[in-house]
Amino acid sequence: MVGYDPKADGRNISSFEVAVAGSVSGLVTRVMISPLDVIKIRFQLQIERLSRSDPGAKYHGILQAGRQILQEEGPTAFWKGHVPAQLLSIGYGAVQVYKTLREAVVTMYRTEGPLVFYKGLNPTLIAIFPYAGFQFSFYSALKHVHEWVIPTEGANSENLKNLLCGSGAGVISKTLTYPLDLFKKRLQVGGFERARATFGQVRSYKGLLDCARQVLREEGPRGFFKGLSPSLLKAALATGFVFFWYELFCNLFHHMKKADSPR
């Protein structure tokens, strides 16, 4: 937990316990927010406008998409691609076509070769540097603004400031680099057009620039930000959940040590 000190309020926990608390909180949080990730990706891949006025649009809102996915595919659909997301190995789109992770990996390798696992790599790499730069820049700027508006006093206030400024910097950075995430998802599902036909229109892209041009031409500038609302909601909830579970596990370790220590 960058910028957060669990020992600031006197809790007696080791660095290992801090690492465990952080890892488990991240794991639990990803399980909880996976439905929003699924909805975000459905929005990103939809060519039609996210609007009720478009008769061809399968999805047009977060709640509507959630109800439709639940009705058509059942509750497990909200965790499709969850295992590879946890492992950070292959994209969601591949597992959405296939029944299991193993089947996806084997079939993709046999049909398209090893390079298939790196579709969408260019926008991913391009996004890394500006995203990291934006995060640090806005984090520093927001901390200065926060200090000017509400001067911090004590370690707990410092932690709250870090949480608020970190979340704000993440939201701003995510918004500015979001089009690259959309391009990445569109490129990753290339080759699965037949399997995705039931979701609406499909497109084939020759590369990053071709993808950007087609999206701009057919969907307009707003097309670059499809899925942004569930993405930002997911980011906000993720931050809250991570800190909640992190605090819970840190307190658990602290009380376990306190109970075991001689009185």
N, C-alpha and C positions, 0 to 999 in steps of 0.2 A: 504494500500500500504506500505508494510514493507520497511523500510529504505528510505522512501520518505517523504519529508516535504513540503506540499503545501503552508505553510506560509513563506517558506524561501525567497520568492520574494515579500513579503509584502501583500499578498492577505488576506483580512479580511473575513474568513469563520470559522464557528463553527465546533466542533468535529462531531456533528450530520450531518452537510452538507458534511463533509469529508466521513463519513460512507455511506451516500446515494450515493455520487459520486462513491465511490468504488464498492458498490453493483450493481448499474445500469450499470457501465462500464463492470463489470464481466458478467452481464446478456446479454448485447448487444454483447459482444465479443463472448460468447458461441454460440449465434445465427449465427454469421458470420462465425465461424470456424467449425460449425457442419459438413459441407460436407467433410472436411478433416478427421474428426473423423470417419465418415461412411466409407470412403475409407480405412483408417487405419485398421479398424476392418475387412473389407472384406479381406484385405491382410493377417491379422493375422489368419483368419479362413481357408484360402486356403491351402490345402495340397500340391497341385502342385506348382512347382517352379514359381516364379514371373519372367517369361522369355518368350519371343516370341518363343524361340526354343522348348518350351514344348507345344505340340499340345493340351494337356488337360487343360492348364491354362486358366481360364476365364479372369483373370486380370494379367497384366504384367507391368503396369506403372500408375502413378498418372493421367495423362491426358487421357490415354486410358480407365482407369477405370471410370473416370468421364463421358466421352462420352458414354460409354456402359450403365452405370447406368441411365443416362438421357434418353437414347434411349429406354431402356427396361422398366423402372419403372416410368419415369417422374420426374420433378423437386422436388416433395415432398419427393422422396426417400432419398434426402440428409439430411432430417431432421427426418428420422425415428429414434425413440428412443430419440428424443430431450427432450420431457417432463420428462421422468424418469431420463435423464441425468441432467436436471436442478434440479430435486428433489433429486437426488442421492439416489434413492430408489432401483430400480432393474436394471439388466444388459440390455444392448442394444439387445443382442441376443434374448431375450424373446419377446420383442415388434416387432422385425423383423419377427417373425412368425405370429403373431397375428395382427389383424386390429386395435385394440385400447388398451390403457393401462389397462382399466378396464377388458376387456376380457382376457388379458394376466394374470393379477393378479388372477382372479377368476379361470380360467382354470388350471393354474399352481398349485394353492393351492389344488384344488379338485383332481388332478391327481397324484401329488407327495408329497403333504403335505407341512408344513411350512419350512422344511429344504431346499426346492428347491430355496428359495430366498437367500441362503447363499452358493451356489455353487461358487467355486473360492475364498472363503474367506481365505483359507490357504496361497496361494501366495500373496494375498493382504496384509495380516498381516505381512508376512515375508518381503515384500518389504518396508513396512513403515519405519522400523528402519534404514536399510542401506541407503535408499533414503534420509531421513532426515539428517543422518550423513554425507553422501556425499555432500549434498547441503551446509551445514554449513562449512564443511572442505574446499571444493573447492571455496566457496564464500570468505572465509577468505584468502585463498591462492591467488586467483585472485586479491583481493583488494591490497594485498602486492605487487604483480607484477605490477599492474596498478600504484600504488603510486611510485614504483621504476622507471617505464618507463615514466609516465606522472604525475608529482606531481600536486595534485588538489589545486585549489585556488577558494574560495568562495562556497556558498551554491549550486549554479546551477551546478558547476563542480562536487560537491559531489554527487548530484542527478544523474548526467550522469554516474558517476563511479559506483554507486549502481545499476543502470539499466543494464549497460554492464556486470558487474561482476555477478549480479544475474541471468541474462539470460545465461551467460556462464556456471555458476554452475548448472543451471537447465538442460541445454543440456547434460552436462557430466554425471550428476546423472541419467538422464532419460535413457541415452544410457547404462550405467552400470547395471541398474535394469530392463531394458526393457524385457528380457526373462520372468520374473515373470509376467509381464502384459500380455504377449502372453499366458502363461499357464492359467492365470485367465480367459481370454476370451474363450479359448478352453473348459475349464471345465464348464463355465457358460452356454454354449449352448448344453451341454450334454442332451440327451433326445429329441432333435429336429432334429435328423438325417434325417428323412423322409422329413421334410419341407425344409431342406437345400440341398437335393439331386440335385436340378437343378443348384446349384452353383459349383458342382464338387464333388470330393471324400470327404467322411466323415469318421471320426474315433470316436471310443468310448474310453474313458479313465477311469481307475479305481481310479485315484487320481493324486496328483501332481507329484510324482516320475515316475509313469507310463506314464504320459503325457510327461515329460521331456525325458524319454527313447525312446518313440515312435518318437517324433520329431527329436531327434538326429539320430536315426537309419534310418528313412525314408527320412528326409529332410536335414540332415547334420547340422553342426554348424550354417550355414547361416539361417537355418529355425528358429532359436531362435530370429532373428531380422527382420522377415517379418513385413512390415508396419512401420519400423523405420523412413524411409524418410518422409512420410506424417506426422508422429508423431512429428518429429523435426520441420518440416515446420509449423505445427499447433502451436507448442510451441513458435516458433519465432514470428509468426503473432499474437498470443494471447498476448504476452508481449507488442508488439507494439500497438495493438488495445486497450488493457486495459489502457495503459498510455495515448493514444490519447483521448479516451472517458473520462477518469478520468480528464485530463487537461481541456477538453471542459466543463464538468459539474462544475468543481471547478471555472473556469473563469465565467461561467454563474451565479453561486451563488454570486460571488464577485461583478459582475457588477449590479446584481439585488439589492444588499445591497447598493452599491454606488449610484444607481439611487434613492433609497428610502430615503437615508440620507439627512438631511437638509443642504443646502449650506450656 
